[in-house]
Amino acid sequence: MLQSYDAVIIGGGVVGSAVAYFLAGQTDFQGSILVVERDPTYGEAATGRSAGGIRQQFSTPENIRMSSFGAAFLKSIGDHLAVDGEAPEVSFVEAGYLFLATEAGLPVLTGNHAVQTSLGAQVALLSPAELRQHFPWLNVEDLAGGSLGLADEGWLDPYALLQAFRRKARSLGVDYVKDEVVGLDREDGRITGVRLGEAGRIGCAAVVNAAGFRAADVARLAGLELPVRPRKRFVYVFDCRTEISGAPLLIDPSGVYFRPEGAGFICGVSPPETADADCLDFEIDYAPFEEIIWPTLAHRVPAFEAIKLVRAWAGHYDYNMLDQNAILGPHPEVGNFFFANGFSGHGLQQSPAVGRAISELIVYGAYRTLDLRRFAYDRILTGEPIRELNVV
Ligand SMILES: Cc1cc2nc3c(=O)[nH]c(=O)nc-3n(C[C@H](O)[C@H](O)[C@H](O)COP(=O)(O)OP(=O)(O)OC[C@H]3O[C@@H](n4cnc5c(N)ncnc54)[C@H](O)[C@@H]3O)c2cc1C
């Protein structure tokens, strides 16, 4: 490890490792890169605990564009992330998302569909009869329609994607160190060094905050406020005796979702805001499954009356309190401190686009491909949210 780096990335999860990979690959960047990761087993990181979904069905154009790039990247992952001729296997299942709507939700669904298709996303609006035809196991009686992603949507192995970015970044000369960032030296509107718990001070020209649900703690080390909080989410795994074939990742009008996983399924739901306190533990609560999810699943798919809960896990969203959207780019007063935070449940699918975007900001001081200025930190100061209508 050097005493000083051109770029130090705090957090080596899927976002930090994507930034490292894209930065190392920028032809106009010849500098040194260090990723500081406190736990290289990633036992608690959100990435490995994610549901692994990628979708084009957002309402915010920039979110759609980021996922569009993400899907293209995944489909040609061997061209980007192969090491020594060995392409990574991230098990991308391109089975689509299906958003369902009642009469009340139909205007939002059709409005979103218009935005998505105008940007080239392949999404079909289906009537209840068409839904029934596509998915004979689905109860459509209370539905007014659904939107089904026909391409570039589905799910993948999140941990495999993280490892693929990390392995490739290392092969390009990026240093990874197991340590914790415990301090940041800030002088005259710049971060001049990071303080590591074990290795001490490392000088730096640029710093990226990729600390996931701990991002606010890292920002605070630089005296900066970041409205990103750790919010616990549960994923429940279940088996069903009846065969449910061709299931996409389905999102019920209630917000309950499920998708196939191996021979079984996974499912979940976000809690109401009033029951969504900051939380760092991994304790599992089965009540949401018993009281909300299972009854909803059984109503939507009658064969799910007879499912067996197999296990569950908990992970933490890096929840942006302002608008549940990413916060990207430099702090207005600390120009070499870059945020890549607040993804609130989208960070896995956005990691390729975010990695590329942050690398462009570091090298060129501006976005070169996707213009993501809308996600700048400034909106935190002005309190102007980006309203994404498809928050899951
Ligand atoms: C249950 C669940 C389901 C999800 N489903 C989806 C989904 O379907 N699709 C999707 O796109 N996204 C999903 N997400 C969100 C996604 O997982 C995250 O947005 C994404 O993984 C964030 O990646 P990250 O690298 O920023 O954070 P993390 O993976 O949490 O990595 C951050 C890393 O920073 C390290 N770190 C923190 N502080 C320090 C420090 N001071 N010093 C050194 N290292 C530090 C941590 O150890 C950690 O490894 C889901 C999340 C959860 C919890």
The ligand as a Gaussian input file, in Angstrom:
#p B3LYP/6-31G(d) Opt

LIG

0 1
 C      -33.208000      -6.674000       1.300000
 C      -32.634000      -5.837000       0.197000
 C      -33.093000      -6.002000      -1.098000
 C      -32.536000      -5.228000      -2.135000
 N      -32.976000      -5.456000      -3.408000
 C      -32.423000      -4.764000      -4.429000
 C      -32.796000      -5.040000      -5.760000
 O      -33.633000      -5.904000      -6.017000
 N      -32.197000      -4.337000      -6.750000
 C      -31.263000      -3.372000      -6.495000
 O      -30.792000      -2.741000      -7.443000
 N      -30.878000      -3.087000      -5.230000
 C      -31.441000      -3.763000      -4.194000
 N      -31.071000      -3.486000      -2.920000
 C      -30.176000      -2.359000      -2.666000
 C      -28.748000      -2.722000      -2.936000
 O      -28.420000      -3.931000      -2.323000
 C      -27.857000      -1.589000      -2.412000
 O      -28.325000      -0.335000      -2.852000
 C      -26.428000      -1.784000      -2.893000
 O      -25.973000      -3.077000      -2.588000
 C      -25.531000      -0.745000      -2.271000
 O      -24.196000      -1.092000      -2.557000
 P      -23.039000      -0.346000      -1.774000
 O      -21.777000      -0.868000      -2.328000
 O      -23.297000       1.117000      -1.794000
 O      -23.275000      -0.782000      -0.259000
 P      -22.798000      -2.095000       0.530000
 O      -22.948000      -3.317000      -0.259000
 O      -23.488000      -2.036000       1.866000
 O      -21.258000      -1.855000       0.706000
 C      -20.748000      -0.784000       1.497000
 C      -19.451000      -1.241000       2.067000
 O      -18.834000      -0.148000       2.744000
 C      -18.111000      -0.684000       3.832000
 N      -17.884000       0.398000       4.787000
 C      -18.824000       1.141000       5.418000
 N      -18.241000       2.056000       6.210000
 C      -16.904000       1.902000       6.069000
 C      -15.780000       2.560000       6.631000
 N      -15.892000       3.578000       7.498000
 N      -14.549000       2.138000       6.264000
 C      -14.392000       1.104000       5.389000
 N      -15.436000       0.442000       4.837000
 C      -16.676000       0.846000       5.151000
 C      -19.007000      -1.783000       4.357000
 O      -18.277000      -2.743000       5.099000
 C      -19.587000      -2.357000       3.079000
 O      -18.918000      -3.513000       2.627000
 C      -31.571000      -4.244000      -1.858000
 C      -31.107000      -4.078000      -0.551000
 C      -31.619000      -4.863000       0.468000
 C      -31.105000      -4.670000       1.859000

